[in-house]
């Protein structure tokens, strides 16, 4: 079983052993534009993905 990152309704399959940041870059996404949640709790993008993880990626907006 792989790990997954869910962006909106898109479920991106990711290899185990890479970071969330690496998985997002591989998918062509900018990781700095997202907040990552596992079971409703925030995770740093340096978190290493393990088998069965389903990470929710929420797009963030900031400005001044």
C-alpha positions in Angstrom: 0.0 0.0 0.0 1.3 3.5 -0.9 0.8 6.8 0.8 -1.6 9.4 -0.7 -2.0 13.2 -0.7 -5.5 14.4 -1.4 -5.7 17.8 -3.1 -9.3 18.9 -3.4 -10.9 15.7 -4.9 -7.7 14.5 -6.6 -5.9 11.6 -4.8 -2.2 11.6 -5.6 -0.4 8.3 -5.0 3.1 8.8 -3.5 6.1 6.6 -2.8 6.8 5.7 0.8 10.0 7.1 2.2 9.9 10.5 0.6 8.8 13.7 2.3 5.5 15.5 1.7 7.5 18.3 0.1 9.2 15.9 -2.3 5.9 14.2 -3.2 4.3 17.6 -4.0 7.2 18.7 -6.1 7.0 15.4 -8.0 3.3 16.0 -8.7 4.1 19.5 -10.0 2.7 21.4 -7.0 4.3 24.1 -4.9 4.3 22.7 -1.4 4.5 26.2 0.2 1.0 26.9 -1.1 -0.6 24.2 1.1 -1.2 23.2 4.7 -0.9 19.4 5.2 -3.2 17.5 7.6 -3.2 14.0 8.9 -6.4 13.1 10.8 -7.1 16.8 11.2 -3.7 17.6 12.7 -1.1 19.8 10.8 2.1 18.2 9.6 5.4 19.8 8.5 6.2 19.3 4.8 9.4 17.5 6.0 7.3 14.6 7.3 8.3 11.3 5.7 5.5 9.4 4.1 4.8 5.9 5.3 2.5 3.1 4.1 -1.2 3.9 4.4 -0.9 7.6 5.2 -3.6 9.7 3.6 -2.6 13.4 3.9 -5.1 16.2 3.1 -3.5 19.2 1.4 -5.4 22.5 1.8 -4.5 25.4 -0.3 -3.7 28.5 1.7 -3.9 32.1 0.6 -2.0 34.9 2.2 -1.5 38.5 1.4 -1.1 41.9 2.9 
